[in-house]
Amino acid sequence: MSASDLASRFPTGFLWGAATSAYQIEGAVDADGRGPSIWDTFSARPGAVRGGDTGAVAADHYHRSHEDVALMAALGHQMYRFSVAWPRIQPEGRGPVNQRGLDFYRRLVDDLLAHGIAPNLTLYHWDLPQALQDAGGWPERETAYRFAEYAELVYRELHDRVDWWSTINEPWCVALLGHASGEHAPGIQDPRSAVRAIHHTLLGHGLAVTRMRAIDPAPRQAIVLCPAPVRAATGETDASLAEAVRLTDGYRNRIWLEPLFEGRYPADMLELAEPFGGLPVEPGDLATISTPLDWLGINYYNDTILVADEGASRSQRAGVHPGVIGVQDANLIGQRTDMGWPITPDGLREFLVSVAREHPTAPPMIIAENGAAYDDPIGAGGVIDDQRRIDYLQAHLDAVADAMEQGADMRGYLVWSLLDNFEWAEGYGKRFGIVHVDYDTQVRTPRRSAGWYRGVIQEHAAMTASTGQVDR
């Protein structure tokens, strides 16, 4: 499909851009009063991150933000989703603003606006101040209150120039990869802590939205989820696996969507959490969590495909989802990215349509992250021909367009990622960027996918300008 054919499937006003996160690209972990985060601590733990990598330098965006904004503008991007590093704003996770840290984001926002790029600000992309972790972290209710205080501080400074806000990125990862499997910071393997963190991340979100709206109700508020349709592998019919599919879907999707848009937790999730201390819900919490939103961010990479976990029992296996039997097997799908993730674009269409049908109070959606890790070599003349990434992006953009035709209200698409970066527990071994980063020299080289994406954006702008299409 040509860029013009693909672009023609999207309405006027549809926004195009890219996304990053603070710890993955900024570096400068000791600069200008920044305090340590849980990812600084986790990365320093032997064996926690592949190759012993850390985010200490990353893509050095802290010192190169002007260059990176100019690059986005040259690539035609209309929106940039970035995160604020909480330890730059409050090094101890509480108390007054560290003005030098805040000034970095003020300069970034001003630079984006000067280049005609809409800032899309995420308040939390996993870099909890270490001092708050030392006090108990997300399993403690106090962290939700501290997050709301931090959100208010940033919002007071930037609400007049930033129209798009989101609170927490991928609370599933925060709670379950951080506190059940221990794959991510803070590296805890305790299902009780994970269950408590589920509720407190959602509560922190709701408290933050409430406090920000009290200052100024005009900017658009959101949370960013990472859904994954869950299904059994083809040919798998075991009854216990069917239960695992249902409950895994509960942890991955329903336990976030239902409190946000229905004001309740799924009954089976409440029951499943009981052996682990239960979800620590207090009166009024669900009303706070279900505060209406202006948009919903969706990060999508792949479906979850389960096979039977022979010999395991619910009491024996906590895993990522406490109390659920079943393991994922990406090998059941032919095509995979360098992360080993299956390529399942129809799952994106399926999920977006299901939100529109099952949660009528849900707001319009933006694809806040979607992309693929591929490490294609630099060829003659410095060209990086990453056709596999182009194919991946085109397939998923087609899925978004299909979902819109079936009733999903979509307002934008942000590719993950603008730059190669520190890919969490995988270190620097996986490259998601449409722009290649040489980590020795910090030279940025747009891959062929960056030019392809620019072509789609340009074709869309030209078409909508000439046809006078009406905004959705």
DRENVO-846510 format. One record per residue (C-alpha): x, y, z. Coordinates in pm, whole numbers, padded with zeros to 5 digits, always signed. Example, Ala and Ser with C-alpha at 12.3 -4.5 7.8 and 13.67 -1.06 7.14 Angstrom:
<atoms>
+01230-00450+00780 +01367-00106+00714 
</atoms>
This chain:
<atoms>
+00000+00000+00000 +00132+00343-00091 +00176+00622+00162 -00109+00813-00002 -00345+00514+00013 -00266+00463+00381 -00296+00833+00462 -00635+00852+00292 -00781+00621+00557 -00741+00883+00834 -00958+01190+00896 -00869+01555+00914 -00732+01644+01255 -00573+01303+01312 -00241+01367+01490 +00092+01206+01403 +00411+01194+01605 +00643+00992+01824 +00697+00898+02187 +00987+00855+02430 +01037+00838+02806 +01269+01023+03040 +01486+00744+03182 +01520+00579+02843 +01669+00878+02659 +01767+01163+02890 +02080+01039+03063 +02231+01308+03290 +02118+01119+03598 +02329+01339+03829 +02266+01672+03655 +02108+01982+03806 +01992+01833+04133 +01818+01520+04001 +01775+01255+04269 +01811+00878+04219 +01521+00675+04085 +01433+00309+04128 +01571+00247+03779 +01910+00389+03877 +01912+00148+04171 +01777-00149+03975 +02020-00099+03685 +02313-00105+03927 +02206-00446+04059 +02427-00719+03908 +02232-00924+03655 +01920-00706+03660 +01980-00550+03317 +02129-00727+03019 +02494-00635+02973 +02500-00433+03295 +02363-00134+03104 +02215+00168+03280 +02037+00487+03178 +02321+00707+03303 +02392+00843+02952 +02125+00682+02731 +02070+00902+02423 +02189+01213+02611 +01862+01387+02530 +01901+01609+02836 +02184+01788+02657 +02058+01738+02301 +01687+01814+02328 +01706+02111+02089 +01867+01891+01825 +01603+01622+01878 +01313+01866+01852 +01455+02005+01528 +01481+01649+01399 +01116+01583+01482 +01015+01898+01301 +01216+01792+00995 +01035+01457+01003 +00697+01631+01002 +00584+01526+01348 +00285+01710+01490 +00294+01575+01847 +00567+01456+02083 +00488+01243+02383 +00759+01262+02649 +00771+01193+03020 +00885+01409+03308 +01136+01249+03544 +00985+01276+03891 +01334+01275+04056 +01426+01586+03855 +01126+01772+03999 +01132+01635+04357 +01462+01455+04421 +01321+01296+04738 +00973+01243+04598 +00821+01515+04815 +00879+01876+04906 +00950+02183+04693 +01028+02191+04324 +01386+02153+04206 +01375+02451+03973 +01670+02345+03760 +01499+02017+03677 +01171+02186+03599 +01346+02442+03378 +01462+02163+03146 +01101+02070+03072 +00999+02434+03038 +01268+02477+02772 +01163+02154+02599 +00798+02259+02588 +00885+02604+02458 +01107+02450+02190 +00833+02212+02079 +00579+02492+02053 +00823+02706+01857 +00854+02421+01604 +00477+02372+01581 +00481+02039+01769 +00214+01974+02034 +00366+01860+02367 +00205+01547+02512 +00331+01516+02869 +00332+01195+03073 +00391+01250+03444 +00512+00900+03535 +00698+00656+03314 +00833+00426+03586 +01111+00636+03743 +00987+00654+04104 +01220+00854+04331 +01425+00604+04529 +01338+00781+04854 +00971+00691+04803 +01063+00332+04729 +01260+00323+05052 +00937+00429+05225 +00744+00143+05065 +00680+00253+04706 +00358+00185+04517 +00235-00086+04755 +00186+00199+05007 -00113+00431+04978 +00107+00728+05069 +00279+00704+04729 -00052+00780+04555 -00081+01100+04759 +00279+01196+04684 +00218+01137+04312 -00083+01369+04316 +00126+01637+04486 +00401+01600+04225 +00144+01614+03943 +00006+01938+04082 +00353+02095+04097 +00429+02017+03732 +00081+02114+03617 +00095+02454+03784 +00408+02534+03587 +00311+02398+03244 -00068+02380+03211 -00076+02710+03022 +00137+02562+02740 +00072+02187+02743 -00273+02077+02625 -00221+01699+02641 -00149+01526+02975 -00137+01169+03097 -00076+01051+03449 +00077+00703+03461 +00225+00502+03177 +00135+00133+03174 +00032+00068+03536 +00027-00304+03449 +00405-00289+03410 +00449-00077+03723 +00250-00313+03943 +00314-00657+03796 +00650-00648+03620 +00785-00439+03906 +00633-00627+04201 +00526-00978+04090 +00776-01106+03833 +01048-00861+03939 +01160-00815+03577 +01146-00437+03615 +01235-00195+03891 +01206-00214+04185 +01259-00586+04115 +01023-00723+04381 +00870-01071+04359 +00581-01049+04602 +00222-01094+04481 +00084-00909+04784 +00286-00603+04692 +00175-00635+04329 -00194-00647+04420 -00159-00337+04639 +00035-00155+04367 -00247-00219+04118 -00489-00019+04329 -00249+00254+04433 -00134+00334+04079 -00498+00375+03978 -00571+00580+04288 -00269+00802+04222 -00399+00858+03871 -00743+00961+03992 -00610+01189+04264 -00374+01357+04019 -00649+01423+03762 -00870+01570+04034 -00600+01806+04160 -00495+01915+03812 -00850+01989+03702 -00899+02201+04014 -00622+02428+03882 -00734+02438+03519 -00997+02210+03360 -00904+02301+03003 -00606+02072+02924 -00690+01716+02821 -00632+01445+03085 -00560+01075+03031 -00397+00757+03155 -00193+00531+02924 -00264+00156+02930 -00085-00135+02762 -00361-00378+02665 -00306-00714+02504 -00588-00937+02382 -00539-01278+02544 -00613-01607+02372 -00520-01973+02382 -00282-02106+02123 -00444-02267+01821 -00544-02625+01903 -00522-02577+02281 -00855-02676+02441 -00764-02758+02802 -01030-02628+03044 -00774-02490+03288 -00614-02297+03001 -00950-02139+02918 -00964-02020+03279 -00609-01888+03249 -00707-01690+02938 -00999-01533+03125 -00796-01445+03432 -00493-01322+03238 -00725-01097+03044 -00851-00982+03382 -00507-00874+03501 -00390-00735+03168 -00705-00555+03056 -01020-00567+03269 -00868-00475+03605 -00770-00138+03455 -01060-00064+03222 -01347-00146+03457 -01246+00075+03750 -01157+00358+03512 -01479+00349+03309 -01731+00150+03514 -01627+00251+03867 -01575-00108+03985 -01320-00388+03985 -01413-00712+03804 -01563-00959+04052 -01328-01239+03949 -01026-01013+04001 -01144-00919+04351 -01175-01289+04428 -00838-01375+04276 -00667-01102+04480 -00803-01223+04814 -00533-01485+04886 -00278-01206+04837 -00434-00964+05082 -00700-00824+04851 -00720-00493+04666 -00689-00223+04936 -00996-00023+04833 -01120+00246+05072 -01450+00438+05056 -01451+00690+04774 -01152+00539+04591 -01344+00405+04292 -01524+00735+04241 -01184+00905+04231 -01037+00646+03994 -01333+00672+03756 -01312+01050+03719 -01404+01108+03351 -01111+01146+03113 -01061+01346+02794 -00861+01081+02610 -00716+00736+02664 -00364+00640+02565 -00315+00291+02420 +00029+00130+02399 +00005-00180+02184 +00274-00424+02077 +00130-00777+02058 -00135-01019+02175 -00077-01258+02465 -00096-01621+02349 -00114-01886+02620 -00031-02257+02628 -00098-02493+02916 +00150-02478+03204 +00185-02846+03279 +00247-02941+03640 +00183-02595+03783 -00086-02512+04032 -00237-02180+04126 -00060-02189+04463 +00273-02282+04307 +00294-02013+04046 +00261-01641+04107 +00442-01528+03792 +00343-01198+03636 -00024-01249+03727 -00062-01381+04082 -00273-01694+04095 -00297-01756+03719 -00178-02074+03546 -00062-02044+03185 +00250-01932+03003 +00298-01722+02692 +00464-01875+02389 +00564-01631+02117 +00703-01919+01909 +00348-02010+01812 +00340-01711+01579 +00561-01716+01271 +00676-01354+01255 +00840-01193+01557 +01034-00878+01633 +01381-00873+01785 +01210-00867+02126 +01066-01210+02046 +00718-01060+02042 +00462-01196+01795 +00333-00961+01527 -00045-00955+01570 -00190-00632+01431 -00544-00765+01424 -00530-00776+01803 -00499-00398+01801 -00810-00363+01587 -00995-00609+01808 -00907-00425+02128 -00990-00077+02001 -01330-00193+01876 -01399-00373+02205 -01336-00054+02406 -01585+00134+02191 -01847-00139+02230 -01798-00243+02593 -01716+00091+02757 -01941+00361+02612 -01815+00614+02867 -01454+00572+02751 -01309+00882+02582 -01145+00908+02239 -00819+00716+02208 -00468+00788+02086 -00213+00520+02007 +00046+00648+02253 +00305+00381+02162 +00337+00129+01881 +00654+00006+01723 +00902-00275+01677 +01261-00355+01769 +01483-00434+01470 +01857-00379+01441 +01922-00344+01070 +02278-00256+00964 +02388+00080+00835 +02439+00033+00462 +02608+00221+00182 +02579+00596+00213 +02458+00566+00570 +02117+00429+00468 +01945+00202+00721 +01689-00004+00533 +01450-00122+00805 +01176-00257+00579 +01053-00491+00853 +00976-00192+01073 +00793-00020+00787 +00586-00335+00731 +00507-00352+01103 +00400+00012+01123 +00190-00008+00807 +00009-00320+00930 -00073-00156+01262 -00183+00171+01103 -00414-00033+00881 -00550-00196+01197 -00619+00147+01349 -00801+00254+01034 -01003-00070+01034 -01098-00007+01398 -01220+00343+01314 -01439+00200+01039 -01589-00032+01303 -01667+00244+01550 -01349+00319+01746 -01290+00691+01808 -00920+00742+01732 -00748+01080+01737 -00379+01012+01682 -00085+00774+01641 +00256+00807+01810 +00529+00571+01699 +00757+00408+01955 +01011+00531+01946 +01165+00846+01810 +01514+00733+01914 +01696+00415+01999 +01712+00407+02377 +01769+00221+02701 +01518-00062+02665 +01470-00133+03037 +01584-00483+03136 +01710-00543+02781 +01959-00256+02809 +02083-00120+02476 +02055-00446+02286 +01711-00376+02137 +01654-00085+01900 +01303+00059+01859 +01393+00396+01710 +01290+00525+01372 +01611+00720+01431 +01932+00525+01493 +02155+00642+01779 +02526+00569+01784 +02577+00538+02159 +02950+00612+02131 +02911+00939+01939 +02541+01019+01999 +02502+01081+01625 +02140+01049+01512 +02067+00884+01175 +01705+00858+01057 +01624+00510+00934 +01426+00457+00616 +01116+00409+00832 +01148+00771+00948 +01126+00889+00588 +00837+00654+00516 +00648+00783+00818 +00717+01143+00716 +00569+01058+00376 +00248+00927+00533 +00218+01242+00745 +00279+01469+00447 +00033+01281+00225 -00232+01301+00498 -00179+01676+00540 -00199+01735+00165 -00512+01523+00123 -00706+01670+00409 -00613+02023+00300 -00732+01960-00056 -01051+01762+00019 -01175+01972+00309 -01253+01657+00507 -01455+01721+00820 -01302+01654+01161 -01435+01347+01335 
</atoms>
